[in-house]
Each structure stands twice: as C-alpha cells, then as structure tokens.
Amino acid sequence: MNEQKSLRILSDAKWFDLTQSLSIFTPPWPGEMPLQVHFFKRLTGSFGGGQGANGQLIEWSNNTGTHLVGPRAFHSGCRAIADIPLSDVCGEGVVVDISDAVSDYSLYTPEMITERAEVKPGDILIINTGYHKYGYDQPDVKNEQAQGGIENKEFGYYLRHPGPSPEFFQWALDMKLKMIAVDCGSVEHPMNTNLRYMHAREFEKAEAKLKETHNKTWDECFPPDEYYEHTHTTIPKAGLLFAESLGGQLNELNNKRAWVMIQPIPFMEVESAWCRAVALQAPQDMSEQDFFTAMHDMTMLDLTLPFSVQTPQWANYEPLSVRYHKRVGGQYFGLGRNNAHCKASFHLATHMDGEKHFHAAGKTIGETPFEKWFGPGAVADISEFVSDTSVYTPEMIEKVVDVQKGDILVIKTGYHKYGWNSPDSSEFRYMIRHPGPSPDFAQWCIDKEINWLAVDCVAMEHPMNTIQRLWHPKTFEEANSKIKETYGKEWDEVYPLDQYYQDMHLNLFPKGIIHAENIGNQIAEMQSGRYFIACFIQKGMELASCWARFVAFKD
C-alpha cells in the first residue's frame, strides 16, 4: 500500500462518533467528582489568574463521560493508562444490540451476544444495552408509573442498567477480547459495585428480580470472594480493558462490524481516563475484509506526550494534581478499586486549543463538528532551519512538504527533544526559547485553508508575542537581536503589538483555524511527508480547550 492509498482509505471511510457529550451537567459515577469548570483567566482579566486568554481550571473524575478503565483500576500492580499501547485500544470490533433482550437489573449472557452478531477472538466488543437512552443529554423516557411521569435518568443510567452474567467475563477471557465497552454507567452489573451499598433499595429490587429469573440470591449467583478475585486479579492481569458511557452514533452500527478506536488521554498516574470512542467502516468501493486488512497494515504513530503530575504547565497556569480517594485496599464490590479526583488547567501536556480559548463567539471543544478532528495532513520537519527564539516561515514549510488546501499541518521544530520527559530535557528552551511563526504565517494558513495546526513545543505562538516577553526580558533581547539580523528592523516594527500579540490565536481562531500544542512522542521518528492525522478529544461541551490523543497514520 502506498502513502496516498492509505490517505484515501481513511479519508473515504465512514467515521462514527460513539462518544457521549461531556458537560458540567453530566452525572458522575455516584459519589465521584462531577466536572467543575472555572475560568481563572479571561482576555481582559478574571479572578485567580489575570488577563490574556480564556483559561479554564477544571476538577473532575475520570469516570465521568466516555472513558477507558485500565487494569490499574482494580489491581495496583497493573498498567496505568499511559502504559497501554495504541494497538490495545484499536482494532476489529463489533457492536451488538441486546436492547430487546434486557431490562432493569437484568443479566446478559454470552449467548445473547453471539446469537445477534459474530464475535471473533481478539475483538473489541461494544454492547448496546439501550441504556444510553438515559444519558443526561437524551430525551426523557416516559413512564406513567414513575415519579413525574418520566424515568429517572441517573438511576436508569447508573443503578438499573443490565450487567454481565456470572460466566460472562470468563467467556470474554476465553475469547481473548481486547476490550468490552458499554453504553451505560459500568461494564459490571451495578449491584456488583459499591452502588449495592449506596442504594440498598435498588439492591433489594435487583435481588428480587434475580430470585424470579434464577431462583438464587445475589451472593449465591455471584459469590463475593470468587467474584472479587476474578474482577480484581484475573481480569486486570489478563489485560482485558473496559470502556464505559459510550453513546453518540452507536445505534447506527447495531450488529455490525467496524474498526474501533477508543483512544484515551495517556495518563501516567491514574487508572482511568477520558477518551474519544470512534468506529470506522469501509469506504463504499471496498470490501469489509480488505478494509480491515488495510487497517491492520497501517502504522499508528502516537504524537501525544504522557499526561502526568510532572508535566510542566504554561506560565501561570495550574499544574495537574491527582488525589486518590478510593484504593483497592477498601472493601469488596467497588470500594476496593483505585479511583482519583484530578485538578488542572488545560495548557499542559498535549492539548488542543479550541476557538473559545481566545474567541468569545467561537465554538467550544464539544460544539466542534466531529469531522473537524481528522483528515489528510502534512508533517513539516523544519528542525534544520530553526534555533532558539528564531522565526520560521511558510517558505520553510513548503520547502520540505507539499501542503494542500484544507490540510492538518504538524510543524516539527525539533524542540520536542527539550520536553520534560526527554533525556535532553531543557524546560526553559522548550517553554520560553522555542521558535515561532513569521509575520506572514497566519495569512498563509488562511490562504491555505488549513484545518488545524500542531506544533512540538509549548506554544504555536512565538513566545515573544506572548506575556513571556514581559516575564523574560533577557530572552526578548536575544529574540530582538535575531529579528534585526533577519528583517533589519526592531521586534515591534516586524510584529506591531496590536496586530501580532497572540497572533496565531487572535488572527486565526475567528477563522476556525485552531491548533494543538506540545505534540511529542513519536514525532521524533517522523519525517516530512503526508499522513492521515486524527485528534481523539473528549467531547467537552463547556471546554475552551482540552487534552487529547493525537495519532498519525501511514502505511
């Protein structure tokens, strides 16, 4: 397969977004931290952080919204999210609709799955229970017998959804499934979690139903010690992954096979992480098997830095903090799992700046159309042309790669090698002395109709066209000397402040040309060329920016 063929296949494939919207209104897993959003900066100033940008500080639990549950959630000695390779979260899969066979508190069996669709060894299995209808953003479900005449969304989504039968997980292990994903609150039955104790009335209802259908008590059906050992030792050690709270276009894939990608933020210290769940089906002129073969043959390059408490944040932004409020040393049935509450501002690690970050009338991350996040693109390695505080130009980009209209453009300055997790780490060079775009660069992006940009250093902007100019006068002197050598003029003559302060934000975001910062990881091994590039970003409805998983595809 040549490079152009792989680009065509991914461009022509049918993409489906299986991600539930994430909002401050999204109910968290009961007892967890709901999403909290605080603007600590605004363009003209705000409480806690001053002026200069629309900067957000958030608090959250990773079990809110569409997320991946890693083995460390149940076993402290297993992999964290950042340890899981892309190959483990991508691959052939099947969406199986069992909504006609399940009801409140019921159990589903392997037979319910296999009688509706073919499940192959090694698949990613997505189970459509139908309970995504209770998602916070979905229409009300009427029920004359319920209070208010409608079903309680949170109880339906988290407490009453069906769950796997006693033999289900062993069947999944025997099938060597990569992952099980569901469209409700948990892959486990809610009464096999701490919700059994938080909501004793719901447990009574669930056990009463079990006695009717199986003629057993709950503990007879799920012996506690045996169940705990299976879910907290056997499954995590086997590497079986869980994804929860899927939604979106799920119903469009019922009982169909697809290439599934459930891409999490590569979190180093935690057990679960937000993810974007997507599925692809073959282009119209290609068979399903040929499509799967082509996808298996493609190389995925991870352009994402690990997300960690060690990651330096931009300037006066809040660093990441992680607080574990549950550990596996707790008691049985769910309290005995690892779970963290997190707090951070967005401008650390690999992230996408959304329109709302600098453009008040712009779209948030969650409001941005799904199709914006992926497409044909170019990687431009200009590392041989740049140095500390220097300027790069459109001519440098076009010298190394063919940039086409509508492309995603990834600029490789080489400064990824100075990132915090590199053997050559030099945070000051990475944060303050990296090169930046020339005065004509933004207009060139507009003329090229660039979809979005990405760069392998801390900012798309030249640092001396940001607040760093005031905070680091010696670096500004260095940059000013270089600009005089290049243009024969002072910095403010080349970059008049009213036109070029935060140039790549204020001049481009109103045009819909946004950008990603802190690209890293396998960018180090990438050469200039054309690739298919995708940003797997959480669908945050109030978020001006957000962390994401960035992947480039090539043959």
Phi and psi in degrees as a GROMACS rama.xvg file:
@    title "Ramachandran Plot"
@    xaxis  label "Phi"
@    yaxis  label "Psi"
@TYPE xy
-88.9929  169.339  ASN-2
-59.8928  -42.3982  GLU-3
-65.4312  -33.6521  GLN-4
-67.1509  -41.7353  LYS-5
-64.9215  -38.0766  SER-6
-62.4363  -42.3175  LEU-7
-66.2892  -41.6961  ARG-8
-60.7646  -47.394  ILE-9
-71.2867  -32.5986  LEU-10
-69.3962  -35.7185  SER-11
-91.2275  -12.485  ASP-12
-63.7393  155.986  ALA-13
-89.627  120.255  LYS-14
-101.773  135.701  TRP-15
-124.86  131.135  PHE-16
-93.0128  117.995  ASP-17
-107.451  25.7262  LEU-18
-102.999  132.589  THR-19
-75.4188  142.624  GLN-20
-61.2165  141.044  SER-21
-111.23  130.682  LEU-22
-147.932  166.781  SER-23
-63.0242  -16.908  ILE-24
-92.0369  -6.26297  PHE-25
-67.6929  122.56  THR-26
-68.09  136.122  PRO-27
-79.9872  168.33  PRO-28
-54.4631  133.133  TRP-29
-49.7589  124.942  PRO-30
93.776  -9.66447  GLY-31
-91.3721  175.522  GLU-32
-79.2612  118.139  MET-33
-71.2188  161.307  PRO-34
-63.5325  127.078  LEU-35
-117.873  131.698  GLN-36
-124.682  125.561  VAL-37
-130.522  122.386  HIS-38
-78.7953  106.037  PHE-39
-94.2174  -9.63604  PHE-40
-137.476  147.895  LYS-41
-134.089  166.225  ARG-42
-53.9646  -39.1221  LEU-43
-102.032  -0.420216  THR-44
122.987  146.927  GLY-45
-156.685  163.866  SER-46
-60.0235  126.904  PHE-47
97.3143  -18.008  GLY-48
-147.48  -7.76464  GLY-49
88.3485  -153.372  GLY-50
-110.827  175.045  GLN-51
120.685  -29.5165  GLY-52
-164.337  165.565  ALA-53
-89.183  91.6551  ASN-54
-105.234  133.514  GLY-55
-113.458  141.694  GLN-56
-112.759  127.174  LEU-57
-124.17  153.959  ILE-58
-123.123  143.702  GLU-59
-163.779  162.792  TRP-60
-108.928  139.724  SER-61
-70.0109  -8.28029  ASN-62
-93.7883  17.9393  ASN-63
-108.272  130.22  THR-64
79.1192  -176.24  GLY-65
-65.3074  125.188  THR-66
-151.094  157.996  HIS-67
-100.716  133.268  LEU-68
-103.069  117.868  VAL-69
-91.0007  170.914  GLY-70
-59.5109  -29.4743  PRO-71
-69.2802  -13.242  ARG-72
-60.018  -30.8891  ALA-73
-115.579  -17.8579  PHE-74
-141.847  112.336  HIS-75
-63.5324  -21.6165  SER-76
-86.2403  0.38674  GLY-77
-95.4539  -176.278  CYS-78
-67.8157  139.89  ARG-79
-79.1722  171.476  ALA-80
-59.5321  -41.3857  ILE-81
-65.7056  -17.6496  ALA-82
-83.9571  -9.20279  ASP-83
-87.2028  119.024  ILE-84
-71.6241  159.02  PRO-85
-56.3547  -34.5844  LEU-86
-63.5549  -22.1151  SER-87
-84.287  -14.0871  ASP-88
-113.624  6.62291  VAL-89
-132.927  148.829  CYS-90
152.081  -175.466  GLY-91
-63.8355  144.187  GLU-92
-158.2  178.873  GLY-93
-145.14  139.785  VAL-94
-99.8565  120.174  VAL-95
-114.168  122.798  VAL-96
-93.1689  109.825  ASP-97
-112.87  16.4849  ILE-98
-60.6201  -25.5695  SER-99
-79.0688  -9.57639  ASP-100
-114.392  -0.0796594  ALA-101
-126.069  161.404  VAL-102
-151.743  -177.4  SER-103
-52.7904  128.65  ASP-104
70.713  -0.859799  TYR-105
-74.4579  170.824  SER-106
-110.318  141.734  LEU-107
-111.877  150.374  TYR-108
-116.454  164.285  THR-109
-56.7121  -35.3041  PRO-110
-65.3957  -35.3464  GLU-111
-61.3582  -33.8872  MET-112
-74.4442  -53.1592  ILE-113
-72.4754  -20.9272  THR-114
-79.7077  -10.2724  GLU-115
-104.959  -26.6869  ARG-116
-158.58  156.962  ALA-117
-78.1517  127.726  GLU-118
-112.9  125.088  VAL-119
-103.854  152.069  LYS-120
-54.5394  136.688  PRO-121
84.567  2.19461  GLY-122
-67.6902  159.552  ASP-123
-93.2399  118.372  ILE-124
-101.881  119.211  LEU-125
-107.633  122.094  ILE-126
-103.649  117.922  ILE-127
-93.4662  97.7197  ASN-128
-79.7463  -14.6178  THR-129
89.0408  -6.45346  GLY-130
-81.4  -1.65794  TYR-131
-66.4588  -11.8822  HIS-132
-63.6296  -17.6034  LYS-133
-94.0588  8.76336  TYR-134
-57.5315  148.101  GLY-135
-58.674  -26.6832  TYR-136
-98.4392  9.5521  ASP-137
-99.1681  159.183  GLN-138
-60.3076  154.207  PRO-139
-62.6059  145.276  ASP-140
-101.103  116.042  VAL-141
-75.2225  142.603  LYS-142
-156.701  109.005  ASN-143
-60.5035  -25.6829  GLU-144
-84.0413  -12.9016  GLN-145
-89.6578  158.574  ALA-146
-59.9098  132.436  GLN-147
76.4306  -1.27332  GLY-148
79.2568  8.4207  GLY-149
-135.756  154.276  ILE-150
-68.7577  145.163  GLU-151
-76.3552  114.462  ASN-152
-58.0618  -50.5679  LYS-153
-66.4226  -37.5205  GLU-154
-68.9957  -40.5643  PHE-155
-64.4684  -41.1332  GLY-156
-74.2048  -38.8053  TYR-157
-105.894  -31.0978  TYR-158
-108.42  -26.2804  LEU-159
-113.476  -1.14038  ARG-160
-66.9948  154.905  HIS-161
-70.471  166.41  PRO-162
-147.463  173.85  GLY-163
-70.2281  146.304  PRO-164
-71.8261  168.018  SER-165
-55.2717  -34.1181  PRO-166
-90.078  -1.83672  GLU-167
-64.8164  -47.9924  PHE-168
-66.6863  -34.9691  PHE-169
-65.9309  -39.5473  GLN-170
-59.1346  -42.9848  TRP-171
-61.9574  -39.6318  ALA-172
-68.2518  -41.8992  LEU-173
-62.1672  -33.3175  ASP-174
-80.6582  -5.43843  MET-175
54.2837  40.582  LYS-176
-62.7611  141.084  LEU-177
-71.6632  -40.7719  LYS-178
-157.784  148.143  MET-179
-116.302  129.062  ILE-180
-125.836  144.617  ALA-181
-133.933  162.769  VAL-182
-102.703  29.4156  ASP-183
-142.613  -167.473  CYS-184
-67.6525  -27.9059  GLY-185
-155.133  144.98  SER-186
-67.7128  -33.3713  VAL-187
-78.1302  159.156  GLU-188
-65.0701  136.456  HIS-189
-58.6586  -25.9819  PRO-190
-83.1805  1.67866  MET-191
-105.403  24.1588  ASN-192
-128.353  -175.964  THR-193
-64.8861  -12.7642  ASN-194
-64.6561  -22.9582  LEU-195
-56.0235  -36.3156  ARG-196
-92.7211  -32.0504  TYR-197
-69.3419  -29.6597  MET-198
-130.74  76.1505  HIS-199
-61.8989  -33.5543  ALA-200
-65.1762  -37.9215  ARG-201
-67.5142  -37.1537  GLU-202
-64.2884  -39.2437  PHE-203
-59.7296  -42.4773  GLU-204
-65.9827  -42.2615  LYS-205
-65.3886  -42.4963  ALA-206
-68.3201  -36.4588  GLU-207
-62.9615  -40.3931  ALA-208
-66.9626  -39.3414  LYS-209
-62.8815  -39.2205  LEU-210
-63.5559  -35.9983  LYS-211
-68.366  -41.2738  GLU-212
-88.8434  -30.9126  THR-213
-121.606  -7.76666  HIS-214
58.5973  36.4258  ASN-215
-139.175  155.006  LYS-216
-76.1527  168.951  THR-217
-62.376  -45.3143  TRP-218
-70.9676  -22.2879  ASP-219
-73.4088  -37.4967  GLU-220
-75.2244  -38.4321  CYS-221
-125.235  79.7473  PHE-222
-54.233  121.497  PRO-223
-53.7885  -49.86  PRO-224
-63.9928  -43.2835  ASP-225
-65.3142  -43.8642  GLU-226
-64.9249  -43.9917  TYR-227
-61.5704  -44.1812  TYR-228
-61.4349  -40.9006  GLU-229
-66.1264  -46.7344  HIS-230
-83.1692  -24.0249  THR-231
-105.529  -6.98968  HIS-232
-129.704  -58.3488  THR-233
-63.0442  -51.8214  THR-234
-65.0555  -51.3694  ILE-235
-62.293  -37.1624  PRO-236
-66.8042  -28.7711  LYS-237
-76.6034  -14.0992  ALA-238
86.0504  8.72434  GLY-239
-67.2822  126.297  LEU-240
-99.8327  154.491  LEU-241
-120.673  142.931  PHE-242
-129.042  139.903  ALA-243
-131.903  159.564  GLU-244
64.9199  41.1027  SER-245
-76.004  161.452  LEU-246
-167.869  -127.959  GLY-247
60.5877  -126.065  GLY-248
-89.4621  24.2843  GLN-249
-53.0019  -43.7168  LEU-250
-63.7531  -20.1253  ASN-251
-74.6716  -10.1983  GLU-252
-115.797  15.2003  LEU-253
-54.4482  125.399  ASN-254
59.4914  34.0479  ASN-255
-124.373  153.288  LYS-256
-90.5611  152.657  ARG-257
-159.063  165.514  ALA-258
-89.0657  118.729  TRP-259
-106.505  138.04  VAL-260
-133.848  114.123  MET-261
-116.451  90.5991  ILE-262
-99.1708  111.669  GLN-263
-90.2104  159.781  PRO-264
-63.867  129.713  ILE-265
-77.4495  76.7118  PRO-266
-77.7509  129.832  PHE-267
-83.4978  -37.3191  MET-268
-100.765  -0.189751  GLU-269
-121.899  172.945  VAL-270
-99.9792  -18.9412  GLU-271
-139.912  161.551  SER-272
-158.113  147.715  ALA-273
-54.9798  148.097  TRP-274
-147.691  163.748  CYS-275
-107.447  123.721  ARG-276
-102.159  122.516  ALA-277
-135.206  159.51  VAL-278
-138.085  145.933  ALA-279
-122.539  141.326  LEU-280
-120.699  161.489  GLN-281
-60.7411  146.449  ALA-282
-56.2771  160.924  PRO-283
-58.3405  -32.8659  GLN-284
-97.3029  20.8427  ASP-285
-134.757  140.873  MET-286
-74.7453  157.286  SER-287
-60.5563  -43.0117  GLU-288
-66.3961  -41.6348  GLN-289
-63.0624  -37.2429  ASP-290
-64.4455  -47.0198  PHE-291
-62.8058  -39.7269  PHE-292
-60.9427  -43.5605  THR-293
-63.5132  -40.5972  ALA-294
-66.6647  -39.0854  MET-295
-62.5764  -34.1196  HIS-296
-79.025  -18.2267  ASP-297
-74.255  150.296  MET-298
-96.6951  132.801  THR-299
-102.802  126.43  MET-300
-109.899  121.672  LEU-301
-86.2494  117.429  ASP-302
-102.625  20.6062  LEU-303
-109.05  131.219  THR-304
-73.0625  146.013  LEU-305
-60.8917  141.185  PRO-306
-94.3868  119.732  PHE-307
-151.63  158.2  SER-308
-64.9883  -16.319  VAL-309
-85.4752  -10.7438  GLN-310
-69.4706  125.344  THR-311
-69.811  141.325  PRO-312
-95.4495  161.812  GLN-313
-65.8545  129.553  TRP-314
37.0971  -116.285  ALA-315
-95.836  25.4118  ASN-316
-83.6161  164.793  TYR-317
-81.4505  128.92  GLU-318
-73.2602  168.339  PRO-319
-74.0408  134.874  LEU-320
-128.642  145.292  SER-321
-128.93  128.658  VAL-322
-128.39  116.825  ARG-323
-79.193  123.32  TYR-324
-110.355  -5.92277  HIS-325
-135.073  143.422  LYS-326
-133.64  159.292  ARG-327
-66.7035  -11.2491  VAL-328
-77.4577  -0.476047  GLY-329
-74.4978  -159.42  GLY-330
-91.3239  177.097  GLN-331
-62.6166  166.963  TYR-332
57.8723  63.5332  PHE-333
97.9594  -39.6376  GLY-334
-68.3745  -25.0219  LEU-335
-85.5857  57.3309  GLY-336
-142.305  159.674  ARG-337
-86.7228  132.317  ASN-338
-153.977  136.067  ASN-339
-121.358  147.788  ALA-340
-101.482  139.911  HIS-341
-125.829  157.229  CYS-342
-146.307  132.948  LYS-343
-170.384  161.356  ALA-344
-94.8758  161.99  SER-345
-78.4202  -20.4213  PHE-346
-91.1246  61.1821  HIS-347
-147.664  154.472  LEU-348
58.4404  -171.185  ALA-349
-79.111  120.884  THR-350
-146.766  161.94  HIS-351
-107.364  126.052  MET-352
-81.6733  116.366  ASP-353
-84.133  168.92  GLY-354
-54.68  -40.0982  GLU-355
-65.6883  -15.7565  LYS-356
-61.1982  -34.007  HIS-357
-132.352  -6.45296  PHE-358
-123.772  105.433  HIS-359
-59.6184  -31.436  ALA-360
-90.543  2.36986  ALA-361
-78.9224  176.513  GLY-362
-83.4356  145.568  LYS-363
-75.73  173.805  THR-364
-59.3201  -45.9805  ILE-365
-69.9231  -24.2778  GLY-366
-82.8683  -12.5864  GLU-367
-71.7411  130.862  THR-368
-56.9866  141.961  PRO-369
-52.6483  -40.7675  PHE-370
-65.1591  -16.2655  GLU-371
-65.3994  -28.2988  LYS-372
-84.8818  -4.15039  TRP-373
-146.547  155.446  PHE-374
160.462  -179.933  GLY-375
-63.0847  147.527  PRO-376
-157.362  177.115  GLY-377
-129.809  139.605  ALA-378
-107.226  123.682  VAL-379
-112.607  107.868  ALA-380
-87.3338  100.86  ASP-381
-110.106  19.695  ILE-382
-59.4789  -28.6388  SER-383
-74.7929  -13.5228  GLU-384
-101.178  -8.20621  PHE-385
-120.624  161.84  VAL-386
-152.628  -176.994  SER-387
-54.4913  127.929  ASP-388
62.2061  11.6139  THR-389
-79.5205  177.06  SER-390
-116.571  137.085  VAL-391
-110.638  155.697  TYR-392
-125.794  163.657  THR-393
-57.1573  -34.9961  PRO-394
-62.4073  -37.2764  GLU-395
-63.2564  -41.3378  MET-396
-63.0508  -49.779  ILE-397
-71.5634  -16.7562  GLU-398
-71.4529  -28.6847  LYS-399
-107.503  -15.5105  VAL-400
-155.477  151.694  VAL-401
-84.3277  108.942  ASP-402
-97.1856  122.321  VAL-403
-105.078  158.893  GLN-404
-59.2446  135.056  LYS-405
84.8398  3.47524  GLY-406
-68.5344  155.668  ASP-407
-86.3552  130.585  ILE-408
-117.436  120.7  LEU-409
-106.138  120.843  VAL-410
-101.362  118.683  ILE-411
-101  100.262  LYS-412
-83.0795  -17.7806  THR-413
93.4293  -6.43481  GLY-414
-79.574  -3.2582  TYR-415
-58.5984  -27.0949  HIS-416
-68.4537  -12.0734  LYS-417
-99.7264  6.66902  TYR-418
-65.8465  166.113  GLY-419
-61.0514  -30.4123  TRP-420
-99.9975  18.2863  ASN-421
-99.8097  147.935  SER-422
-60.1506  -25.6615  PRO-423
-99.7938  25.0555  ASP-424
-52.2811  131.829  SER-425
-147.066  88.3421  SER-426
-60.8674  -34.138  GLU-427
-66.1062  -42.3553  PHE-428
-64.5841  -40.947  ARG-429
-66.0376  -39.5123  TYR-430
-91.8074  -33.1099  MET-431
-118.066  -28.4606  ILE-432
-113.982  12.3994  ARG-433
-67.8513  157.371  HIS-434
-72.5339  167.239  PRO-435
-148.582  174.128  GLY-436
-73.9718  151.743  PRO-437
-74.3341  167.596  SER-438
-60.3867  -28.2328  PRO-439
-90.8075  3.01029  ASP-440
-69.1929  -43.7505  PHE-441
-61.7058  -42.5737  ALA-442
-66.0058  -36.6751  GLN-443
-60.6896  -41.1055  TRP-444
-62.1198  -39.7489  CYS-445
-65.5071  -45.0549  ILE-446
-62.7121  -34.9138  ASP-447
-82.5362  -5.1072  LYS-448
53.4096  42.2142  GLU-449
-55.6112  135.101  ILE-450
-69.4526  -63.1872  ASN-451
-153.779  162.857  TRP-452
-112.175  161.006  LEU-453
-148.822  149.983  ALA-454
-142.261  151.568  VAL-455
-95.6678  33.7376  ASP-456
-141.124  -170.678  CYS-457
-72.6078  -22.7303  VAL-458
-150.279  147.661  ALA-459
-70.9435  -27.1491  MET-460
-75.2193  152.505  GLU-461
-67.5416  132.777  HIS-462
-59.2158  -24.0462  PRO-463
-85.2568  2.76239  MET-464
-105.981  24.3581  ASN-465
-130.374  -174.845  THR-466
-61.5619  -18.6794  ILE-467
-59.9926  -26.014  GLN-468
-57.4206  -40.2491  ARG-469
-78.728  -34.182  LEU-470
-80.2011  -19.0029  TRP-471
-133.426  72.4905  HIS-472
-61.8192  -31.1328  PRO-473
-67.6907  -40.137  LYS-474
-66.7961  -35.9014  THR-475
-63.9108  -39.3374  PHE-476
-60.1895  -42.4721  GLU-477
-61.7587  -46.3239  GLU-478
-65.6896  -38.2111  ALA-479
-64.314  -38.7495  ASN-480
-64.1772  -41.1419  SER-481
-66.857  -38.2506  LYS-482
-68.6661  -33.1962  ILE-483
-67.574  -36.964  LYS-484
-64.469  -36.6034  GLU-485
-81.1364  -45.3115  THR-486
-112.863  -9.59906  TYR-487
70.1474  21.671  GLY-488
-138.53  162.164  LYS-489
-71.8455  160.805  GLU-490
-53.6599  -46.9681  TRP-491
-72.483  -15.5966  ASP-492
-79.9521  -37.9079  GLU-493
-76.374  -39.954  VAL-494
-122.271  77.2095  TYR-495
-54.5934  130.757  PRO-496
-57.3173  -42.2237  LEU-497
-67.9518  -18.0306  ASP-498
-103.317  -26.9823  GLN-499
-120.621  0.0516941  TYR-500
-63.863  126.39  TYR-501
47.471  46.4662  GLN-502
-48.9473  -49.3284  ASP-503
-73.3981  -15.2071  MET-504
-92.5537  -58.8688  HIS-505
-70.6927  -28.1353  LEU-506
-90.2642  -22.2949  ASN-507
-107.307  -34.5929  LEU-508
-61.2786  -38.7145  PHE-509
-63.0008  -19.3308  PRO-510
-90.5487  0.475319  LYS-511
83.4184  7.58561  GLY-512
-96.9714  98.7309  ILE-513
-102.037  -177.743  ILE-514
-152.889  157.889  HIS-515
-106.712  146.834  ALA-516
-127.389  159.719  GLU-517
64.8667  33.7078  ASN-518
-61.5801  142.948  ILE-519
-161.505  -144.399  GLY-520
58.1933  -116.486  ASN-521
-77.9716  3.52592  GLN-522
-58.8405  -26.1137  ILE-523
-59.4019  -33.143  ALA-524
-99.8099  4.2418  GLU-525
-91.2851  139.316  MET-526
-99.9998  164.217  GLN-527
-57.4649  139.997  SER-528
162.945  -178.38  GLY-529
-99.1931  136.27  ARG-530
-139.418  166.573  TYR-531
-98.0597  129.428  PHE-532
-124.162  138.527  ILE-533
-136.024  140.998  ALA-534
-111.177  114.217  CYS-535
-98.4433  99.2122  PHE-536
-122.704  141.117  ILE-537
-60.0505  145.072  GLN-538
-87.3325  66.6937  LYS-539
-81.1249  111.657  GLY-540
-71.1837  -29.3261  MET-541
-105.125  5.11107  GLU-542
-88.4048  128.57  LEU-543
-78.9308  -28.056  ALA-544
-146.342  168.87  SER-545
-166.353  150.454  CYS-546
-68.4254  158.092  TRP-547
-157.914  169.608  ALA-548
-102.994  123.781  ARG-549
-110.196  128.388  PHE-550
-134.162  137.166  VAL-551
-110.881  140.155  ALA-552
-114.692  136.966  PHE-553
-147.885  165.646  LYS-554
